[in-house]
Amino acid sequence: MARQGPAAWPALAKAITAAARGDASGFVPPRGLRFPDQATGVTECLDWPRPASRAELDAAVKRLNKVAPDTGTAGTMAEGTLACLGWPVGVTNPPEPLPKGLPPMLGAGAWGESDAVTRVLTQVPGSATIRHEGPGHTLYLSNACARAHIDRYLTEARLPEPSETTC
């Protein structure tokens, strides 16, 4: 719900309040509907090393809670990894340094994603990042500024100036 932006935040607030009182049903999608982040399996489960079992995940969570007692698993892939338990295919695209000699790339990211985009693109000299200081996992359709830069990159191979642009 948080990823759906401000329009969904009142429903999120109600779900949080109800959960604090013991009713977490506001976080469960109605029967017959897919889980909202089902695409996680297609991306995260194939791209990242992950625990093979619930026991391995529990051990990782215990380690995180031990080394970071005030934050534990907050901001980690722990909950996303939970969706990967039992995933039928192994990791096919593990993280590794990018090859040398790639042409400059354009990356884009919203809250919490821009730093990861920048980390990847610093491996490719001359690359540029579009930052969006707001919610949104897919900027192309929802952000005219980002769309203009992306279109220019795809049609003219021109990157935005400066190399880190905020839309």
N, C-alpha and C positions, 0 to 999 in steps of 0.2 A: 504494500500500500504506500509506503514512503516513497518508493521509486516512481509512483504514478503522479507525483507532483501535488501542489497545494489543493487542488480540487478534492483529492482523496484524504487529506489530512484530518478533517473532522471525523471520518469513519475510523481512521487510524487511532485518533484520540479516544474514541468510544471503545474500540477494541482493547486498547491498553488499559483503560480504566476498568473494564469488565475483567480482563485477565488479572489485574491486581487484586480483584475480589474473588478470584478462583475460576472464572469462566473464560477460557481461552478460545471459545468457539468462533469468535470474530476473526481469527487467523486461519480458519479452515475454509477452503473454498467449497461452495455448494457441491453436492454429489453430482457426478457426471461432467463437471468442468475440470479441465486440466489444471494442475498446479501452476500458479502464475509464473514461476521461474523454471519450468520444465526444460527450457533451453539450456539451463546450467549443465545438464548431462552431456549435451552436444559440444559444449565449449570447455568448461572447467574439468569435467571428468576425463577428457581425452588429452588435455594439455598439461596437467600438473600431476606430479607424483602424489599418491594419496594412500591412506590406510586401506588395507585389503579387507578389514573386518571391523565390526563394532568394537571389539576388544582393543584393536590397535588405535582406533579413534579415541576411545575412552582414555587410553594411556597417554595419547598426545594432549588431550584436554587437561589431564592431571598435571602433566609437565608444564603446560602453559599457566595453569593456575598456581603452580608452585613458584615459577620464576617471575611471574607478574601477578601477584595476588590482588592488586587493585583493579586490574583490567582483565585478566584471564584471557578468554577467547574473544573478547570484544575486538572488532576490527580485523579478525583473522578469517581464514577460509574454513574454519571449523564447521559452521552451519552449512556452507555450500558443499563441503566434503561429505557431510551426512547424506546428501542426495546421491552421492557417487558410490556409496556402499553397495556392493553387488552389481555394479555396472558391468555389463557383459563383455566389454572390450577393454584391453589394457591401454596404457598411456601411449599415444601414437605421435605426439608432438611435444616432447618435453622441452622445457626452457633450455636454451643454450645461446652463447654469443652469436650475433649475426655475422655472416661472412663479410670479409673486407671487399671493398669495391662496389657496394650497392649505390645506386643513384639516390640523390636526396629524396626523402619521403615527407609526406604530410600526414600528421596524426591529429586527432581531435578527441577531447574528453571533457566530461562534465565533473561536478563535485566528486572528489575522491578518485577520479580516473586520470586527470591531467598529469599528475606526478608520475604515474606508471607509464603513460604515453611518452613523457619527456625522457624517462629513464631508458626506454627502448631507443628513442630517436637520437639520443646522445651517442649511440654507437654508429650512427650513419652521418658523417660530416655533411653540413649544408642543409640538414632537414629542418622542418618547422613544425610548431605545435599550435593548434587552435584550442584555447581554454574557454570553457563556459562555466561561469560561477553560478551555477544553479542546477536543479535536478534535470535529469534526462540522460538516457543511455544511448539514444540514437539522435544525434544532432541534425542530421541531414534534412529530415522532413520538418523539424520543429524550429529551426534557427536559420533565418534568412542570411544572416552574416556568415555563419559557418558554411552554408550551402554555396554562397557566392565564391568563397575561397576554395572550397572543394571542387566546384565546377571549373574554376580557372586552372586549378592544378591538373585535373583530368583532361581538359581540352587543350590547354596551352603549356602544360608542364611548368607553370609559374607558381612559386611559393609566396605566401604572404610576407610582407615586411611590416614590422620586424619579425624575426624568426619565432617569437612567442607572441601571438596575437590573442586578445580576449574578445570574444563575441558575446 
